[in-house]
Amino acid sequence: MLEEINGKDMKAIKIFSYSIKFLKDHLMRLLQNRLPDITEEDIQFVLTVPAIWNDRAKQFMRDAANKAGIENNKLVIALEPEAASIWCQGIETEVTRGSKGARVNISAAGTQYMIVDIGGGTADITVHEKQRDKSLKEIKQPSGGSWGGTEVDNTFLEFLASVVSDEVLRTFQKQQMADYLDILREFETKKRSIGTTISGKILIKMPLSLKEIFEEYGKDLASVKEHFGNKVDWKGDKMRIDAEVIKNMFSTTVQKLVYHVKRILSSRELRNVKSIVLVGGFAESPFVQETFKETFGEKNRLIIPDDCGMAVLKGAVVFGHNPRSVSSRIARYTYGIELIVPFDKNIHPAKYLLEHDDGDFCLFGFWKAIVVGTSISPGQKVSRIGRPINDYQAHMNYGIYRSSQRNPVLVKDADCEKIGEIDMELDSSKISIDNTFDQTFIFGDTEIKFCTTNPNTEEEVQLYLDY
């Protein structure tokens, strides 16, 4: 549930699905006017998400798209820094794109470079290597944090609350939502002109309705001058704020990002990474660009593509046409299934002992399909043949798990998380050894899939795991 400023609650899935539906319907209306022969059935939709989002968040977006009328077979999930990387290094085009017209080339085979995708909410960092077949290999799994442009917005709003008080700002938000959004749009415009060397005062227009509510609470503009001195000058519909105050709003967020990038580049495995590519809406900020140039300009080549805020969108279109543009990714977790395994008194707790005619077994064993940190190719399959432990068994239920550890022993281990469940009917006329079925993980794409066979029909069933 998301709580709006006016106190109304609404499920997040509803808001996201309405947003996606609006975009989809807008596109279809446009196509009906320009290209009437194209129908919704002809279109493959690509939905971009931050690479640092977990599997649960990706499924949330897929569910939202489904509710917006986009079927699973018409939907591709793309990771934002991957999409930007595809566009910038030009898998489908030989054009090189550089900052201020500088020609760059990160499309030569063997080139390693870092993509820093800074959007509104998150910063995504990943490292790619260009392959001979023109595809990309992920050599460092994505990382990042909430260091996007909205963090600066939040800091600005905290500052504004310190000027007018929390209660005044809350009342203003409830009573004058349109004016409140005007302030955010005004600040967004200012963000695009603020660099590290700016000085003096920054003028931000303030709606007169804010001043009126401020005065209704018994406050006056003289108290602002008294509290902030020369740092804030508020007259009528104009607030002039000292440039150092505004720059500090940027600095906290940007320095967290810079520190994280430094830490990644310091690892020995990335010693051949010589280029940093800045993309995303917040990457258009002069403050961000200048900070990166000052910090990394001597040792690394900084590449800021033209219209860098559109790199993810354009790259997502290329990815939709060629999902194999990325030929290798790093496994984020160790994935596997729940299994009954031979009992080992040295590693298995006695409480999970299962005594059976065929010997002693341990419940809740972890069978590993792939290990965290492993390089995996799109569509890579890892299979085993499963069978029930008992003869003439009519039903079977088992879980699919992930762990942050390389060698989990039991699915009950503290760092193991259940991510799916299989519930299947078996042929109760067969003994165990004849009652077999396939269990197959499909790795390497932006989402993990799992396949199993129906023992009664021999049909393969492919599942999107329910997180």
N, C-alpha and C positions, 0 to 999 in steps of 0.2 A: 504494500500500500504506500502511495505517495501522498503526503499531506501538502496541500497548496496553502499559500499565504493566507487566503481567505477562510481557511479551516476546513475546506472540503477535502474528502479523501477519495482517491481513485486508484485502481490497480495499475501498476506500472505497465503490465502487458497490454492494457487497453490503450494507454497513451502512445506506446510505441507502435502498436498495430495501426492505430488511426493515422499516425505520422507516415508510416510506410504506405498505407492505402492512399493517402492524399497524393503522395509522390507518384505512385503507380497510376492512379486515375488521371492525374495531370498529364502524364506521358501519353496515356492512351487517347485522351481528347486531342492532344497535339497531333498524334499520328493519324487520327481519323480525318483531320483537316488536310494534312500534307501527304500522307502515304496510306490512303484508305484500304489498300489491299493487305496491309499487315494487321494481323490479329494478335491477341494476347498469347495464343498458342505458339506463335512464331518466335516468341521472345524468351531468352534465357536471362533471368534476373541475377545480378551480382550484388550481394549485400556485404559491405566492408565492416570489419570489426578490429579493434586494437589487438595486436598479436599477444599482448600480455593477459588478455581476458582468458579465464579458465573455460573448461568444457561446458560448465553449467550456464555461463553467460552467453556462449555461442548458441546453445540450445534455446535460451530465452529469445534470442533474435530470430532464430529459425521459427519458433512457435509464433512470434509476433508477425512474421511474414506470412505464415500459414493463415493466421486469422485475417490478414489483409487480402487474402485471396490468391496468394502465390503458393502453388503446390511444390512439394519437395523435389519432384523431378524437374522442376523449372527454376530451381534455386541453387546458387553457388555461394558459399561463404568464402570471402577473400580476406586475408590478413593485410591490414593497411600498410605497414612498412614494406611488405613484399610487393604490393601493387605499385607503390611509389618507386621501388627499386627497379621493377620491370620497365616502368615508363622512362626513368631517368637514364638507364644504361642502354636503352633502345634495342630490345630484343627484336621488335618488329620494324625498326627503322634505323637507318644509319646516321640520322641526325644527332649531333651532340649538342647538349644544352648546358650553358654555363652562366655564371654570374657576370652581369654587365658585358655580355657578348664574348667572354673568354671561352675559347674552345677547349673542351675537356674530353677525355676518352677513358671511360671506365668499362668499356665493352670488350677490351682485349682479353683473350683467354688467359686465365691465371690471375687476373686482377682481383685483389681483395679490397673491399671498401665497407665502411659503416654507413648505415642509413639511420638518421635521427628524425623520426616523424613526430612533430610537435603539433598536436591539434588543440581542440578546445579543452577537453577533459584530461587527456593522458599524453604522456611522452613515451613513444615506443622506440627501442633501439635494437637493431639486429645487424649482423655482419654477413655479407655474401661474398662468394667467389664465382667469377664468370667461368663457365666451362667451355670446352672446345665445341660442344654441340649447341652453344649459345644459350643454354639454360643456366639457372642459378643454383648454387649449392649453399645451403645455410651452414656456416662454420661456427656460429655462436648463437645459442638459442636466445630468443627475444627476452628483453627485460625492460624495466621502466618504472613509471610511477605516475601519480597525479600531479604532474608538473606542466600542465597545459595552460592555455590562456585564461581559462575560467578561474584558475587559482589567483591570478592577478586581479580579476574582477572581484573575487571574494575579499581579497585584501583591501581593495578600494571601498567596498561596501562596509567593511569593518571600520575603515577610517571615517567614512561618511557618518556612520552610527556614533563614532566618538565625537563628531562635530555637533550633530543635532540631537543625540541620545537614541538609545535603542527603541524606546517607546514611541518617539516621534517618527522614526523610520518605519516601524511596524504599522503605525496608523496610516502613514503616507502610502505604504504598499497596499493596504486594504482598501483605502478610499480612492486612491489615484493611480491605479495600476498602469494606465496608459502613460502617464507622466513618469512613473518609475521606470518603465521600459525605455522611455526616451533618454533618461540619464544613462542607462546601460549602453544604448546605441551611441550616445555622445562620447562616452568613455572609450568605446570600441574604436571610434574614429581617431581619438587622441592616441591610443595605443600604437597606431600605425605610423606615428610621427615622432615618437619619443625614443631617443638614442642615449648612449652612455655619456655623451658630452653636453647634453642640453642643459641650459641654465636659466635663471630668472624664474618667472611665474608661468604656470600652465593654466590657461583659461578653460573652464568647463561650465557650460550653461546649465543652470538649475531652474526647474519650473517654479513659477511663482507660488503654485499650490503647496510646495514644500515649505517655503518661507511662511505662508499663512498658517499651516499646521504647527510649525515651529513656534510661532507667536501665540497661537491658541493655548499652548502648554505653558504660557507665561514666560517664555524665553525671548531674548532679543539679540540682535547681531553684535551688540557691544560685548556680550558675554563670550562670543566666539573669539573676538579680537583679544579679549583679556586672557583667554585660555591658551590660544595658539600663537599670539604675537603676530609677527610678520609672516609666519608660515601659511596662514590662511586669511584671505581678504574676501568677504562675502558682501556683495552689494546688489540688491535687486535680483535679477535673474542670472547673475554672473558670480562664479566662485573662482578666485585665483589662488592656486595652490603652489607652494614652493616646489621647484623642479626636483630638489633632493628628496622631498617626501614622496613624489611620484616614482622616482627611480628606485627608492627603497621597496616600493610595492612590487616592482619587477625583480629586484635583486634576490630576494629570498627564494622565489620559485626557480629562477634561472640558475642560481648557484647550486641548488640541489641537483639539477640536471647536469651541469658542468662537472660536478664532483663524480656523479655516476658514470659519465662518459670517460672521465680520466681513469677511473678504477677499472673499467672494462679494457681500455687501451693498454693498461699497464701489464696485462696478463701476457705471458710468454707466447702463448699460442697465437696471439694477434700481432706479433712483431712485424708482419708484412703488410699490415693495414696502413696505408698512407693517405687515404682520402676519406673525408667525412662529407656526406651528402645531407643537407638540411632541407626538409620538406614539411608540409603541413601549414595550416592557417597561421599558427603562432610563429612559424619560422619566417613569416613576412615582416615580423617586428624588427625595426632597426636595432633595438636594444639587444635582442637575441642574437642577431647577426654580428653586431659589433663585439659582443662578449665572446662569441665563439672565435671570431678572428683574432682577438687579443689573446685568448687562451691557447688556441690550437694552431694559429696561423703559421708559426715558425716550423713545426715538425710535420704538420699534416696539410694536405691540400684541401681547402674548404670549398665545396661546390654547392652553390645555391641556384637551383634551376629557375629559369624564368617562370613566373606564375606558379611558384612552388606550392601554393595552397591547393592547386588543382591536380597535383601529381598523383595523389591516391585515386581520385575519380577516373582519370585517364588510364592509369595503369590497371584499374579494375576491369575496364572494358577489354584491354588486351588479354588479361588473365581469363576473362570469360570465354574468349575465343580460343585460348590455349592454356588450360589449367596445368599443363605439364611444363609451363615456363620455369617453375621451380622444381628442380630434379632431385633435391635432397633436403630433408629437414632433420632437426635434432629432436629426439624423443624427449618430451617434457617430464614424463614419469615412467616408472616401470609398470607395465600393464600385464594383467593375467587373469586367471579364473580360479575360483574356489574348487579345491580338489581333495578327495580322500587319498592320502599318501601313506606308504609304509611307515610304521611308527619307529622313531629313533629316540630312545630314552635320553640321549645326550642333549637333544635340542627341543623335544616336544614335551609339553606339560602333560602330566598323568591324567588330568581332568578331561583331555581331549582324546583319550585312548578308546578305540573301538575294537573290541574283540570279535573276530570273524572266523568262519571255517577255513578261510584261505590265509589266516595269519592276523597279526595285530596291525591295525591301521590308526592313523591320526586324522581326526576331523579338522576341517578348516585349513588345509594346506594351501599354499600359494604357488600355482604353476605359472612361471614367467613366460610371457609371449615376447616381450621386448624389454630391454633394460634402459633406464634413464640415461640420457647422454649419447645413445646410439644414433648413428646416422641412418636414416631410413628414406627409401624412395617412394614416390607416390604410387599407391596401389599395391605396395608390398604386402604379401600375405604370409601369415604365420599360422600353421594349422596343427591340430592334433586330432586323434580319433578318440571320442568319448564313449563310455559304456556305463551302464548302471552297475552298482556293486552286487546287487541281488538278481537271481534268476527270476523270470516272469514278473519283473517289475513293471508297473503300469504307468508310473508317473515319475518325473524328475524335476528338481528345482535347484538351480545353482546361481551364484552371484559372479559378476565381473568386477574386478577391483583394480585400483591403481595405488602406487606407493612412491614416495619421494626417495626411497632407499634403493640401492642396486640389488640387494639380495634379501628381500623380505621372506620370512619363513612361513608365517601364518597370516591369513587374512584378518585375524584378530589383532595383529600388531598395531601399536598406537598410531603409526603414520600411514596405515592403510585406509582407503576410502572406497566404499561400495559405489559403483557408478552405473550399475545396470543389473538386471535380473532376468534369467531365462526360466520359463515355466513351460514344460513340454510333456505331451502324452507319448508313452512308449508302447511297443507291441508286447502285450502281457503274455503272449503265447510263446515267446522266445526266451531262451536262457541268456544269461548275461553276455557271454562271449559273442553271441550272434546279434545282440540288440545294440548295434553300434550306430554312431552318428558323427558327422564332422563338426568341429568347432574351429572357426577361422576368424582371426583378426585381420582387418585391412587397414594398414597404417600408411603414413606419408602424406595424406591429404590434409586439408585444414581441419577436418573432423575425422574422428575414428569411427569405423563401422565394424560390425560383427555379424558373421554369417553362421548359420547352423542348418543342418538338414533335418527335415521331418522324417523320423524313422518309418512312419506308416506309408508315406507317399514318395519318399526320396527326393522331394522338392527342396530346393535351397531357399532359405528365408534370410533376407538381408535386413539388418536392424540399424536404426539410428539410436544410439544408446540414450536412455532416459535418465538424465542426471538429476 
